Amino acid sequence: MASTGQDGTLHLWDANGGQRLAVLRGHTGGIRSVAVSADGQLVVSGGWDGTLRLWDTRTARCLAVLEGHVGEVRGVALSADGSLVSSVGWDSTLRLWDSHTSQCVAVVRGHSDIVGSVALSSDGQIVASSGGDGTVRLWDAASGEQFNLLSGRMPFSRGMALSVDGHRLATGDKDGSVRVWDSRSGQCLIVLEGHTGEVRAVALSADGELVASAGQDGTVRLWDSRTGRCLVVVEASPGEVWGMALSADGRLAASGGGQGRLLRLWDTSSGRCLANLEGHTAEIWSLALSADGQLAASGAGDGTVCVWQTSSGRCVGPLGGHRAGVTGVALSADGQLLATVSVDTTVRLWDTRSGECHAILEGRTAGVWGVAMSGDGRLVASGGADGKVRLWDTASATQLRSLRSDRLYERMDITGLTGVTAAQRQALVALGAEDRSGR
């Protein structure tokens, strides 16, 4: 038996008598995780110092120091025979190691952290997802295949929006910038700078020419996506703005969050506040507008949802059902169908006219952070803390598929492959290769 502590020592114990057999020293910081081989002869430890260490339990000797992670090692595991070591780190990578050679045989990346936001093209053919791992990925909704990975300096994208045709993508980033991308080529077309804090939400007009962004600095900003010029700055809140939406024609914007519980409607050409809508008893976390701007939907930190007529300010709700904060809302183009997601792990579908919840989509084991809907309301995409993007059919309330990137050697047949060690063979299988020999 092995135990660890914050002092960087690893203690080996006799499980039967409870006697301490050895104290192993080598890590320069606390030890976060430990694993023991099936025969008890090999121990691997992962530490705050970013290293893994292999130990011989019989001699209490450190056999190897494995380096490669940037930041602390958060978890380690050993294959039954001790030949393969796997580790996950603060750097959002999974690394596979050959314990005999001490070599890193593979580094696995994907959405290795939460999916914080998702977007859908109006026709439902393109899905965009952004994760806590700093990546933005574009998927073909029909096949489930990833067709683009946006590269560059990519802080965690807090908000994301696709143009109606799916050709332009806008992302709001932790560094306060907004980036506009060509989704087909993956090229960053322009970087919009002006916010003095994190960007919490972004939206695009139907033609992709107008970008709206809301941020930690309490402002909503409207931008010309072609020239990069900031057209309007609205002082929307004395605190952070968490939710923001834009009508398809770009004339109406809605914002919420910060220190108030109001939903605010804005004229985008003048920056004038058109209305302050009251109804929530907790901070607004998420917002959506129908394509024509006639309906707004908002989700709050207390798990309630409101549906508003923007012309009269009349509210349907608050609608209850979620057991935790509502992190995302999405409306069909005609405003008749509403999808909401929550920290409570569920996706809910609502009839905006009656306020009735007619389906609860379950299947996740962790909170859901982002949601998007196709224009016709037939397809919903959700992303959450499990790092996956799920596509749902709203008519049948069933999951169509779960999106993830192909692993490095996906579907490669290595059945007859020679010249590799057992650990390397296991690493290839872990990266998607197929071994029909059963070895």
C-alpha angles and dihedrals in degrees: 000000000000132000133183140203145192091260091073096250128128118210124204118204139188102243092206102047099022091233118149109240102184146349113222119204130188111097114103093213140022120314112241101186143006138190134189128209119244093256092047094235098109130051127185122197131190121205147192087251090072096248137113119215128201117211134192104223093202096057098022086229125145105238099187145351113222115205130184110094119105105223130357124344106239102186141010136189138180131213114242093260093043094239097114126051123191126193138179123204146192086258088071094245131126111214128194120205136191104229092202096056097024088228125141103238099183144009115204122203133172132118088330094166136040120314100235101183141009135193135193131203112240092253091051094237099113127051123190123195134181126197144196085251088075097250133121115205131192121209139190102236095206097053099025090229122142109234102176141026114195112224136193133076097340118179115182106298107229097186135020139183137181126209116244092262092044093236096114127050127189122198129188115213142205091243091064097256132120118215127200116205139189098235094204099051097028090229119148103233099188142349117222115206129185110095114107095208141025118318107238102182140011135189137185132211115240093263093045093236096111122057124191122194135181128195156177089273091070095247135120112210129195119207140188100235093206101049099025091230117150105232102183137008116200121193092219103167143005086232136032121317108226102175132038136163139181131209117241093255091048095236099112129049130184127200138180143167134060119095096334137067096221129117108219126203120206138193102230096205095057103018089234119152108239099184146353109216119203126198110101122095093198136044117291112245103176141021142189136179129205115244093259093045093238094117132042128189126199135186124203140204092253092062097257128129129206129196115202138195100222095205096055102020090232113156129213103206152316083244115206130203109097113097095209141024118317105238099180142019131186133184131204114243092259091046095235098113125052127190121196132183131196148185084254087079096246136115114211129197119209138188103230093204097056099023090230123145105226100176140024113200111206134175105106125103096198137049121292115229108176139034137180135177134206116245093254092049094237097113131048126186122199132184130191154156093301090069095242134117113218127197119210134194105225096200094058096025090228133133113251099190147329116238124222134149121263111259118243096268100025112171094355110149110227096164094121098030115135134186096051130108123241090254092052090048090052090048091053091050090049087054093054105274119139121232112185094178091081093229 
